């Protein structure tokens, strides 16, 4: 019957389009991963453009010529990057020079722990090797430093990134006109791009402020305890705070172990307690209240996106995971066919169930 054959054909067409869409998504992800060396600098340039465009427009509105405003904004960006890079390089060199002494002290502490455990009958043959691998300040520092490898690698493309930002900023004023000319639905496209840019600015602005507060607090606390290189650990806490969930945990490991090596368990405990208080006050209390609902992502999605973008784009993908996922969520919400994906990505508070039928309706 015609009516009976139409439904299976429709279902078959829908299943075909779903499979085609999934295949296209797999190809897209594989392409991004293969071209990560090219994609990462471009994404950094895009995010730098989104961040620097508002202050540049503010300068232009106050009578500063466009070229001079561009030069001032880029000078600030380059200056901040050089300052951060210089502090990290100097502190890392000094830490590397002292690392052998720290490792020798740790070896002594491990021997004392093993002797104490042997007194209670813990004589497992692999115990010594397990403790050496579990507590190693050099390995912990490498764990933290791994998050900077992608950033250091992109410094080789710093000129390309800066040049891309310059051209993007120069073209920013004409972009809405071009999009309005080529888009079939400019009334939807332009507000969508504006929402993406506004959310990214909102997130990065607040995240930078809270990360700076975290870094300053961590450096001050480590210096108060007396652990070496407080500026380095404050810088590590500042940068790794951009990585959701695990960034602050990784940032706390090296100074805790260094406190253990320098002064013993009590200092390590004080450092750990300080990081716990700082991360809970800023990350769990202050940041959510300042951020509000502008992020629009559930905690599970934030964690999964960090793992996913880190796998696709490397360490830099972890730093950019939340803005990338947030931009994708906004784009998906703009179309009725994909709005359900945006709802799944969002927090539970934004997925309000539809109102049920009026109980009194059936009685009337």
Order of alpha helices (4+ residues) and beta strands (2+ residues): alpha-alpha-alpha-alpha-alpha-alpha-alpha-alpha-alpha-alpha-alpha-alpha-alpha-alpha
